[in-house]
Amino acid sequence: MDIYAVNQLSDLLSSNTYPGRGIVIGKTADGKKAAVAYFIMGRSVNSRNRVFVEVGEDMKTEAFDPSKMEDPSLIIYYPVRKLDNHLIVTNGDQTDTIYNGLKEGKTFSAALETREFEPDGPNWTPRISGMLDFADGDFTYQMSILKSADAEGTACNRFTYSYAPKSGLGHFIHTYVCDGNPIPTFQGEPERVAIPNCIDEFTEMIWNNLNENNKISLYVRFVDLADGTVENRMINKHLQ
């Protein structure tokens, strides 16, 4: 078994009809840029009724058709927010928890100690989060998953992973192992995946390999480590 094997993200996505929501963070193969991707999927009408919208340096979800919105509590939030040299990406309103915690002097993991998995039993969808810290022409990153300790949702287990960036390597964490009823929670460490140099190649590869029926939106950001230049790509199924 090669524990240092690097997966092709296209293979992981194309073989899974429902990874749910997913975060990818890593460094491009040429070592020049930080790469971040976040996608959402949905099975219900309420979950599928969403689009991504950029707000300055941040990104939020909105209802595509407000008249069809049933419950905004777990589906309307800021997945991406920037604060100073930090870039936060999550699958829920814990983005704001981390953002406000940093402003209060807390660490990424300390801020998340106040949160747990989503209250959507029997799925108990995990909260997944990531944060990049930029300094001296490079960056480090962390990823977190908060998930139920049992099928009844009686307690929360918290896992935090810290990474030194390696050119061409990223880590992929998603909410679910696969489709199901209830939907099985992601297991193990974030998966090692290859990161290309081209943002358009990366964006198209992710979008084209997400399940056609369940994919909703995708957001990708590349940050140039030399000068901080940002490139963003956004795809909304409803707006195609």
N, C-alpha and C positions, 0 to 999 in steps of 0.2 A: 504493500500500500504506500503510495507516494503522498505523504501528508502535505507536501509543498506544491502539489499539482495546482495548476491554474485553469479554472473552467472557462469555457466560452459562455458568456451570458446568454447568447442566442439559444444554446442547447438547454440551459436551465429553464428559460422562459417557454420555449416552444413545446417542451415536454410536460408542462404544468398548466392546466386550464384555469387554475385559480390560486395564484400566489397571493392574491389580495392586494394590499398596498406594499410598495417596495422602495427601499432606499439603497442607492449605490454611491460609494465615495471611494476615490482613489486618485492616482496620478497618471497622466498620459505617458505613453511609451517613451516619448522623447524627454521626459522629465521636466517639461517646461510649464505644465499647467495642472491645476487641481481640477478634478472632475466630480460633479455631483448630479445625480438623477433621482427623481421621485415620480412614481406613477401610482394611479389609483384604478381600481377595478370595482365592479359592483354587480350584484345579482338581483337586488330589488329595484323597483321603480324609483324609490326615494334615493337610493345610492347612485343610480345611474343618471339622475337628474342634476348633473354638476358640470361645471367648467372651471378651469384655472384662469385667474386674472392677475396680471402684474400690477403691483402698487409700489412705484418707486423701485427700491432695491429689494423689495419683498414680493411674495406671491401668496394669493389667497384663493380659496374655493368659493364659488358662488352657485346658486341655483340657476340652471339653464332656463327653466320655466318656473318662476316663483309660485304660480298657481298650483303646481303639483307638489310643492314642498310639504312633507308631512311632519318630520321631526329634524330640526337643524342641529341638534345638540352634539352629534358625533360626526357630522359630515361637513359642517361649515367651520372653517378655521384657517389659520395661516400656516401652511406647510413649510414655508421658507421665510426666515427673517435674518437680517444682518444687524449686528451690533459691534461697532468698532472693528476689531480684527477677527471677530467671530462670525461664522456663518452657520446658522442652525437650520436643520431640516428634520421634520417629524411627521407622523401620521395623525396628529390631532392637536387639540388646544394646549398640549404640553409644550408646544413651541413657545407660547407666551410664558409658561412656568419657567422654562430655562432662561428666556430673555430677561424676565424680571429678576430671577435669581442671580444672574450675572451682574445686573445693575446693583444688587445688594451685596455683592462680594462673594457669592456662593460659587461652588464649582458645578460643573455639568451634572455629575452624579448626585451631589448634595441637593440640588434643586429638584431632581427627579425622585428623591426620597419622599416627597410630599404627594406623589401620584402613584396610581396603580393601573392595572389593565382596565379596559372599557367595560362598563356594566351592562353587557349585552348577552347575558347567559341565554342558552347554554354554550355559546361560542367563546365568551370571555376573550374577545379580541385583544391581543397584546398591543401595548403602546411601544412603537419602535421610534428611536430618535438617533440623530447624528449631529456632530458639531465639528467644524474645522476651525483651527486656530492658526492664523497666518502671522509669521514673524521672520525677519531676516531673509527674505526671498524664498521661503519654504513654508511648510505647514505640517502640523500633526492633526490627527483626527481621532474622535471617539465615537463609539456606537453603543446603544443601549436597547435592551428589551425588558419590559415589565410584563410578566405573564402570570396566569393563575397557577397556584401550587397544586390544584386538584380540579376534578370535574365539577365540583360544587361552587367554586369561586370563593373559598373560605379564607384564602391568604394569597399574598403577592410575593413572587420571587423576582429579584432584580439582578440583572447581569449587565456589566459594563465592560467594554473592550476598548483598549487604547492602542493606536497604531502609529508606527513610524512609516511615512510614505515610501513606497518603492516604485520606481518607474515601470509603467505598464501593468501595475497591479492595483486592484480595487477590492472592496468587500461589499457583499450584497446581503441585506437582511430583509425579510418580508414577513408579513403577518401570519400566513398560513402555509402548512406543508403542501396542501393540495385542496381540492374541493371536497365537500362532504357535509353531512348533517348529524351532529354539529361539525363545524369546520375545524380540522385539527391545527393546533397552534404550532408555529415554527419551532423547530428543535435544533439544538446544537449551536456552534459558533457561526457568525456570518461567513458566507461562502466566498472563497477566493475566485475572483474573476479578472479577465483581461480587460485593460482599458486602452483604446486606440488613441491616436493623435487628433483625429478629426471629429469635431462636435457633430457635424451632420451625419457622418457614418455611425457614430455612437447613438444618436437620436433615432435614426431610421432603423438601426438594428434592434433596439429595444421595442419600438412601436410595432414593427412588422412581426415580431415574435410573441407579442402579447395576444392572448386569446381574443379573437375578433368579436365574439359575443359579449365578453365581459369587460374589455378594456374601456376606459373612460377618458383619462387625460394623462399627459406626460410632460414633465418639465425637466430641462437639462441646463446646467450652468457650468461653463469652463472659466477658470480664473487664471490669467497669466501671472506666473510667480515673479517675473522680472519687473513688471510695471503695474500690476493689479488690474489690467484691462479685463472686462467681463464680457463674455458672450453667452446669450441665453437662447434656448429654443423651447417652444411650447406647442403642443398639439392637443386639441380638444376634439373628440370624436363628433360632438354635436355641431361643431363649427366647420367641419370639413366639407 
